[in-house]
Amino acid sequence: MPKVTALTGAGMSTDSGIPDYRGPAGLWNKDPDHEKLVTYPIYMSDPDIRRRSWLFRHDSPAWTAEPNAAHRALAALPDTWIITQNVDGLHQRAGSPAGRVLELHGNMFRAVCTSCGRTGTTREAIDRVLAGDPDPACHACGGVLKTATVMFGEGLDPAVLDAAVEAAQGCEVFLAIGTSLQVQPAASLVRVAAGSGARVIIVNAEPTPYDHLAEQVIDAPIGGAVPRLCETLLAGG
């Protein structure tokens, strides 16, 4: 079996009941105001946006979502690196080793203080909002809390990004699944992989800016296409 690295986006989790962002039924198209809730400068400057952002997380279907067939198919590929733009933890729950899942945009179930770096859980912060605290602050220093996700306007963790670049450079097959490939620097990993000689396969419902670099572009539903693709890779294809 070839060495595989997979980059996954929001489309990977739609079969688990988590809507994507930029698709026809995506969050940004249905309610563009939602983007303010995950934009760092706005979040940091507006307590009401922070309150609404915690409630937005409270209502996320990710709390009860289960891994789908595509997550499980990737988990069955041995020694595969998964670089994910998702914050839902479904790859790990499907059985992919946590040490081989690179969460480019963080994880929604953890919270962090923007001042002192103290970490906690998103659930605890949400519970404080539901109990009447309109803007829960850090217990240690009084700083602003946020989920441990990378918001618009924030930089990625350099260590995670470096590991993702290394995984893209070191693979023989690079899969881009359920991502519009519009968000940088994640999207540029396709070019990194192609430039290092990897076969690029893109599975996405809509065209992407990197389709011209792909050996194969698959626009079939991810829940069926990814398991079939993984079977082919397991067979050495």
C-alpha positions as CSV (number, residue, x, y, z in Angstrom):
1,M,0.0,0.0,0.0
2,P,1.3,3.5,-0.8
3,K,2.1,6.0,1.9
4,V,-1.0,8.1,2.3
5,T,-1.7,11.5,3.7
6,A,-5.3,12.9,3.8
7,L,-6.4,16.5,4.2
8,T,-10.0,16.6,5.3
9,G,-12.4,19.5,5.5
10,A,-16.0,20.2,6.6
11,G,-17.5,18.0,3.8
12,M,-15.9,15.0,5.6
13,S,-18.4,15.4,8.5
14,T,-21.6,16.3,6.7
15,D,-22.7,12.6,6.7
16,S,-22.3,12.8,10.5
17,G,-24.9,15.6,10.6
18,I,-22.4,18.5,10.9
19,P,-23.1,21.1,8.2
20,D,-20.2,22.5,6.1
21,Y,-19.4,26.2,5.8
22,R,-19.2,27.2,2.1
23,G,-21.5,24.6,0.4
24,P,-25.0,25.4,-0.9
25,A,-26.5,24.6,2.6
26,G,-23.4,25.8,4.5
27,L,-23.5,28.0,7.6
28,W,-22.0,31.0,5.9
29,N,-24.5,30.9,3.1
30,K,-27.5,30.4,5.4
31,D,-26.4,33.0,7.9
32,P,-23.4,35.1,7.0
33,D,-23.6,36.7,10.5
34,H,-22.3,33.4,12.0
35,E,-18.8,34.2,10.6
36,K,-18.5,37.0,13.2
37,L,-18.8,34.4,16.0
38,V,-15.5,32.8,14.8
39,T,-13.6,35.9,13.8
40,Y,-10.9,36.7,16.3
41,P,-10.8,40.5,16.3
42,I,-14.5,40.8,16.6
43,Y,-14.7,38.1,19.2
44,M,-12.1,39.7,21.4
45,S,-13.6,43.2,21.1
46,D,-17.3,42.3,21.7
47,P,-18.6,40.6,24.9
48,D,-22.0,39.9,23.2
49,I,-20.3,38.1,20.3
50,R,-18.4,36.0,22.8
51,R,-21.7,35.0,24.5
52,R,-23.3,34.2,21.2
53,S,-20.2,32.2,20.2
54,W,-20.4,30.0,23.3
55,L,-24.1,29.4,22.6
56,F,-23.2,28.6,18.9
57,R,-20.9,26.0,20.2
58,H,-23.5,24.7,22.6
59,D,-25.9,24.1,19.7
60,S,-23.2,22.3,17.6
61,P,-24.3,18.9,16.4
62,A,-20.6,17.8,17.0
63,W,-21.5,17.0,20.6
64,T,-23.6,14.0,19.6
65,A,-22.2,13.3,16.1
66,E,-20.8,9.8,15.3
67,P,-18.0,9.0,12.8
68,N,-19.3,8.1,9.4
69,A,-18.2,5.5,6.8
70,A,-15.6,7.9,5.4
71,H,-14.0,8.5,8.8
72,R,-13.9,4.7,9.4
73,A,-12.4,4.0,6.0
74,L,-9.5,6.4,6.6
75,A,-9.0,4.9,10.0
76,A,-8.6,1.5,8.4
77,L,-5.6,2.7,6.3
78,P,-2.4,1.8,8.3
79,D,0.3,4.4,8.9
80,T,-1.8,7.2,7.4
81,W,-1.4,10.8,8.4
82,I,-4.6,12.8,8.6
83,I,-4.5,16.6,8.4
84,T,-7.9,17.9,9.3
85,Q,-9.4,21.4,9.1
86,N,-12.3,20.0,11.3
87,V,-12.6,20.6,15.0
88,D,-15.0,17.8,15.8
89,G,-12.6,15.0,16.9
90,L,-14.4,12.4,14.7
91,H,-11.2,11.0,13.1
92,Q,-9.9,10.0,16.5
93,R,-13.3,8.6,17.5
94,A,-13.3,6.5,14.3
95,G,-10.1,4.9,15.3
96,S,-7.4,7.0,13.7
97,P,-4.4,7.2,16.2
98,A,-4.5,10.6,17.9
99,G,-0.7,10.9,17.2
100,R,-1.3,10.8,13.5
101,V,-4.2,13.3,13.4
102,L,-3.0,16.9,12.9
103,E,-5.8,19.3,13.9
104,L,-4.9,22.4,11.9
105,H,-7.7,24.4,13.3
106,G,-7.7,23.0,16.8
107,N,-10.5,21.3,18.8
108,M,-13.8,22.6,19.8
109,F,-14.1,20.6,23.1
110,R,-11.2,22.4,24.8
111,A,-11.1,26.1,25.9
112,V,-8.1,28.3,26.5
113,C,-7.4,31.6,28.1
114,T,-6.2,34.2,25.6
115,S,-4.1,35.9,28.3
116,C,-2.4,33.2,30.4
117,G,-2.9,30.1,28.3
118,R,-4.7,28.1,31.0
119,T,-6.8,25.4,29.4
120,G,-10.2,24.0,30.4
121,T,-13.2,22.5,28.7
122,T,-15.7,24.2,26.4
123,R,-18.5,22.4,28.3
124,E,-17.5,24.2,31.5
125,A,-17.5,27.6,29.8
126,I,-20.9,26.9,28.2
127,D,-22.4,25.8,31.5
128,R,-21.3,29.1,33.0
129,V,-23.1,31.0,30.2
130,L,-26.2,28.9,30.6
131,A,-26.1,29.6,34.3
132,G,-26.2,33.4,33.7
133,D,-22.6,34.5,33.2
134,P,-22.7,36.5,30.0
135,D,-19.0,36.5,29.4
136,P,-17.1,33.8,31.4
137,A,-13.6,34.8,32.2
138,C,-10.5,32.8,33.1
139,H,-10.6,31.6,36.7
140,A,-6.8,32.1,37.0
141,C,-6.3,35.6,35.6
142,G,-9.6,37.0,34.5
143,G,-8.6,36.9,30.8
144,V,-10.9,36.3,27.8
145,L,-11.7,32.6,27.2
146,K,-12.2,31.1,23.8
147,T,-12.5,27.6,22.4
148,A,-9.1,26.0,21.4
149,T,-10.0,26.4,17.8
150,V,-8.2,28.7,15.2
151,M,-10.6,31.5,14.4
152,F,-10.4,33.7,11.4
153,G,-7.7,36.2,12.0
154,E,-5.5,33.8,14.1
155,G,-2.4,32.0,13.0
156,L,-2.0,28.2,13.0
157,D,0.1,26.5,15.6
158,P,3.5,26.5,13.9
159,A,4.4,23.0,15.2
160,V,1.2,21.5,13.8
161,L,1.6,23.3,10.5
162,D,5.3,22.1,10.2
163,A,4.1,18.5,10.9
164,A,1.4,18.8,8.2
165,V,3.9,20.1,5.6
166,E,6.2,17.2,6.5
167,A,3.3,14.7,6.1
168,A,2.4,16.3,2.7
169,Q,6.0,16.1,1.5
170,G,6.5,12.5,2.7
171,C,3.5,10.8,1.1
172,E,3.0,8.9,-2.1
173,V,-0.7,9.6,-2.4
174,F,-2.3,12.8,-1.1
175,L,-6.1,12.8,-0.6
176,A,-8.0,16.1,-0.3
177,I,-11.5,15.2,1.0
178,G,-14.5,17.4,1.5
179,T,-12.5,20.7,1.5
180,S,-13.1,23.7,-0.8
181,L,-9.3,24.3,-0.7
182,Q,-10.0,28.0,-0.3
183,V,-8.5,28.5,3.2
184,Q,-4.8,29.0,3.4
185,P,-2.3,27.7,4.4
186,A,-4.2,24.3,4.5
187,A,-5.0,24.5,0.8
188,S,-1.4,25.0,-0.2
189,L,-0.6,21.5,1.2
190,V,-2.0,20.1,-2.1
191,R,0.8,22.0,-4.0
192,V,3.4,20.8,-1.5
193,A,2.4,17.2,-2.0
194,A,2.2,17.5,-5.8
195,G,5.6,19.3,-5.8
196,S,7.1,16.4,-3.9
197,G,5.9,13.8,-6.4
198,A,2.7,12.6,-4.7
199,R,-0.4,11.5,-6.7
200,V,-3.1,13.9,-5.7
201,I,-6.7,12.8,-5.5
202,I,-9.5,15.3,-4.7
203,V,-12.9,14.2,-3.4
204,N,-15.3,17.2,-3.2
205,A,-18.7,18.1,-4.4
206,E,-17.6,21.4,-5.9
207,P,-14.6,22.3,-8.1
208,T,-11.5,23.5,-6.2
209,P,-8.7,25.8,-7.2
210,Y,-6.3,22.8,-7.1
211,D,-8.2,20.4,-9.4
212,H,-5.6,21.0,-12.1
213,L,-2.9,19.4,-9.9
214,A,-5.0,16.2,-9.3
215,E,-4.5,12.9,-11.0
216,Q,-8.2,12.2,-10.2
217,V,-11.1,14.5,-9.1
218,I,-14.1,12.7,-7.7
219,D,-17.4,14.5,-7.2
220,A,-19.4,11.5,-5.9
221,P,-20.8,11.6,-2.4
222,I,-18.0,11.2,0.2
223,G,-19.7,8.5,2.2
224,G,-19.4,6.1,-0.7
225,A,-16.5,7.5,-2.6
226,V,-14.0,7.5,0.2
227,P,-14.5,3.8,1.3
228,R,-14.2,2.7,-2.3
229,L,-11.0,4.8,-2.7
230,C,-9.5,3.4,0.5
231,E,-10.3,-0.2,-0.6
232,T,-8.3,0.5,-3.8
233,L,-5.4,1.9,-1.8
234,L,-5.4,-1.0,0.6
235,A,-5.1,-3.3,-2.5
236,G,-2.0,-1.3,-3.6
237,G,-3.7,0.9,-6.1
